[in-house]
C-alpha cells in the first residue's frame, strides 16, 4: 500500500507560507492539512475539528504522557501540538499531509518521523519582509522589530531543512513547491519495492 508523505512547512511570519499551503491544498489531490490540538479557547468563527481540536489542559497533558504528539509546545500558558495518530492514520491511507508549524516543532517532527520532508519558506530579502509586515498596519514599530529579530532566529535553523523556497512571486513559489512534492512522490522507496513485488505476483 502506498504511504503518504509528510510535508512540514515553516518560515517567518510574513513570508506567505499560509497562502502557499492553502493554494497547494486547493490544487493537489491526495493532500490533507494536519489539524493541531490546543488548550486555548475557540475564537469567533473557529470550529472544533476544523480550525483546531480544542481540549482541556488535562486532556492535553494526558496525551503528552501517552506520547501522543509528533510535536507540542506551551505558549503563553496554552498548549499547542500535532496529534500523532491522526497524522499516521492519514499517511497510511496513501494521503500526503501538510503540516504548517514553526522551526522548533518541525525539528521535533523530524525526530519522531524521520521520513518527514521539511520545507522552509524564505522572503526574497529582509527589507521585503519588513515591508510586508509593516503593510499589515497592525503592529507597532517595537513589535515589528521583535518580529524581524524572531525571523532571523528562525532562519538560522534552515540547515535542519530538506528544501527551501524563496517566496518572491507566488506563482513561481507554487511551481517550486509542486516540483518538490513531485520529486518526493517519485523517490524510490520501500513502497516501490512492494509495488514491484506485486507485479511479480501478477505475472
C-alpha positions in Angstrom: 0.0 0.0 0.0 1.3 3.4 -1.0 2.1 5.5 2.1 1.6 9.3 2.0 4.4 11.8 2.6 4.5 14.3 5.5 5.5 17.8 4.3 6.4 20.2 7.1 6.3 23.8 6.1 8.0 26.6 8.2 9.0 30.2 7.7 8.9 33.5 9.4 5.7 35.4 9.7 5.2 37.5 6.5 6.8 35.0 4.1 3.4 33.9 2.8 3.7 30.3 3.9 0.0 30.1 4.9 -1.1 31.3 1.4 1.2 28.7 -0.2 -0.1 25.9 1.9 -3.7 26.9 1.2 -3.1 27.0 -2.5 -1.2 23.7 -2.6 -4.2 22.1 -0.8 -6.6 23.5 -3.3 -4.5 22.4 -6.3 -3.2 19.0 -5.2 -5.3 15.8 -4.9 -4.4 13.3 -2.3 -3.3 16.0 0.1 -4.6 16.9 3.6 -3.8 19.6 6.2 -2.9 18.4 9.7 -5.2 19.9 12.3 -3.4 21.0 15.5 -4.7 20.5 19.1 -4.8 23.3 21.6 -6.0 24.2 25.1 -6.9 27.8 24.3 -10.5 28.8 23.8 -12.0 29.0 20.3 -12.1 32.4 18.8 -15.1 33.7 16.9 -15.7 31.6 13.7 -13.4 28.8 14.7 -14.8 25.2 14.7 -13.6 22.3 16.7 -12.1 19.6 14.4 -11.6 22.1 11.6 -9.6 25.1 13.0 -8.2 23.1 15.9 -9.1 20.3 18.2 -10.0 22.2 21.4 -9.3 20.3 24.5 -8.7 20.9 28.3 -5.3 21.1 29.8 -5.9 17.7 31.5 -6.7 16.1 28.2 -3.6 17.6 26.5 -1.3 16.6 29.3 -2.7 13.0 29.3 -1.9 12.9 25.6 1.7 14.1 26.3 2.1 11.4 28.9 0.9 8.8 26.3 3.4 10.2 23.8 0.5 11.1 21.5 2.1 14.1 19.8 4.6 14.5 16.9 5.4 17.9 18.4 4.0 20.2 21.0 4.8 23.5 22.8 3.4 25.7 25.5 2.9 29.3 24.5 1.5 32.0 26.8 0.1 29.4 29.2 -1.7 27.3 26.4 -0.5 24.1 24.8 -0.4 23.6 21.0 0.5 20.3 19.4 0.2 17.9 16.4 -1.7 14.7 17.3 0.5 11.8 16.1 -2.1 9.1 15.5 -4.3 11.2 13.2 -1.3 12.1 11.0 0.0 8.5 10.9 -3.5 7.1 10.0 -3.9 9.6 7.2 -0.4 8.7 5.8 -1.3 5.0 5.9 -4.3 5.7 3.7 -1.8 7.0 1.0 -2.7 10.6 1.6 0.0 13.2 1.8 -0.1 15.6 4.8 0.9 19.2 5.1 1.9 20.5 8.5 2.5 24.2 8.9 4.5 24.8 12.1 7.4 26.7 13.5 11.0 25.6 13.4 11.1 24.1 16.9 8.1 22.0 16.1 9.5 20.9 12.7 12.7 19.7 14.3 10.6 17.7 16.8 8.6 16.1 14.0 11.8 15.1 12.2 13.0 13.3 15.3 9.7 11.4 15.7 9.1 10.8 12.0 12.4 10.8 10.1 10.7 10.4 6.8 9.1 13.8 7.0 10.1 16.4 4.4 11.0 19.8 5.8 10.5 22.8 3.6 11.5 26.3 4.6 9.8 29.4 3.1 12.2 32.4 2.8 11.4 36.0 2.0 13.2 37.5 -1.1 15.0 39.9 1.3 14.8 41.1 4.9 13.8 44.5 3.6 10.8 43.0 1.7 9.8 41.0 4.8 9.8 44.2 6.8 7.7 45.9 4.1 5.2 43.1 4.2 4.9 43.1 8.0 4.6 46.9 8.1 2.0 46.9 5.3 -0.4 45.0 7.6 -0.6 48.1 9.8 -1.4 46.0 12.8 1.8 46.3 14.8 3.9 49.0 16.5 7.4 49.8 15.5 8.7 47.8 18.5 6.5 44.8 17.6 7.9 44.9 14.0 11.5 44.9 15.4 10.6 41.9 17.5 9.2 40.1 14.5 12.3 40.8 12.5 14.5 39.5 15.2 12.4 36.4 15.6 12.6 35.9 11.8 16.4 35.8 11.8 16.3 33.3 14.7 14.0 31.1 12.7 16.1 31.4 9.5 19.2 30.2 11.5 17.6 26.7 11.6 17.4 26.4 7.8 20.2 23.8 7.8 17.8 21.4 9.5 15.5 21.5 6.4 15.5 19.5 3.2 14.4 22.2 0.8 13.8 25.9 0.7 11.6 28.2 -1.4 12.1 31.9 -1.8 8.7 33.4 -2.0 9.2 36.5 -4.2 6.5 35.7 -6.8 3.6 33.4 -5.6 3.2 31.6 -8.9 6.9 30.7 -9.1 6.9 29.6 -5.4 3.9 27.3 -6.1 5.8 25.8 -9.1 8.8 25.1 -6.9 6.6 23.6 -4.2 4.9 21.4 -6.7 8.3 20.3 -8.0 9.4 19.3 -4.5 6.2 17.4 -3.9 6.5 15.6 -7.3 10.2 14.8 -6.5 9.3 13.2 -3.2 6.4 11.3 -4.6 8.7 9.8 -7.3 11.5 8.9 -4.9 12.4 5.2 -4.9 11.4 3.7 -1.5 10.0 0.6 0.1 6.7 1.5 -1.5 8.0 1.0 -5.0 9.7 -2.3 -4.0 6.3 -3.5 -2.7 4.7 -2.5 -6.0 7.3 -4.4 -8.0 6.7 -7.5 -5.8 3.0 -7.2 -6.6 3.9 -7.0 -10.3 5.8 -10.3 -10.0 2.9 -11.9 -8.2 0.6 -10.9 -11.1 2.8 -12.5 -13.8 
